[in-house]
Amino acid sequence: MSDTPVRLEARLDEHLSPGLWLVKWLLAIPHVIVLFFLWIAFVVVTVVAFVAILATGRYPRPLFDFTVGVLRWSWRVGYYAYGGLGTDRYPPFSLGEDPDYPATLDIAYPEHLSRGLVLVKWWLLAIPHYVVISFFVGGGAQGTHWNAGLILVLTVVAGVVLLFTGRYPERVFDLVVGLQRWVFRVTAYAALMTDAYPPFRLDQGGTEPLGGTAP
């Protein structure tokens, strides 16, 4: 098993449409609208979970399942669209597991969480990771320009290569999934879903590494 409770995996479609990625921004709009409201709920649920953990040392299971579902949905949509472009299969509108979909995410439920860590891990302890993943996801405004993150840049590069060659570069795929894996590990930690500190390690490739050994 992986040494982290967050398990993110992806499979690269063997046959990707060379040009479909050019309009996926449009096709993904229904998911973006739904996810906008789901993420508002995610924040509210995390606040409720914060109080519950502080009082009981446990993350209420129904709330945990919901937050995992939002992250799972987000990963599917990202992988379909401009967080991966690794599949042409349209993501399901679902919070639940779908093992057949080429992008999967699961987080082990913690039976107990530290009441003390819940006060500091989401803002203080996670700061070093925030600095790192800010380069992955970008989004910061610089004057009149928007700072694109490394994931988006690599995904667009893969899309251009796909457009002209009909193939998605596998090394770019491995790197993009590795960067996304890092981002989701930090997200789960900051969202109070685990006490396991995310490793400063880029685990590349579609399959979660066994034992946490970096490739």
Secondary structure, 3 states (H helix, E strand, C coil): CCCCCEEEEECCCCCCCCCHHHHHHHHCHHHHHHHHHHHHHHHHHHHHHHHHHHHHCCCCHHHHHHHHHHHHHHHHHHHHCCCCCCCCCCCCCCCCCCCCCCEEEEECCCCCCCCCHHHCHHHHHCHHHHHHHHHHHEEEEECCEEEECHHHHHHHHHHHHHHHHCCCCHHHHHHHHHHHHHHHHHHHHHCCCCCCCCCCCCCCCCCCCHHHCCC
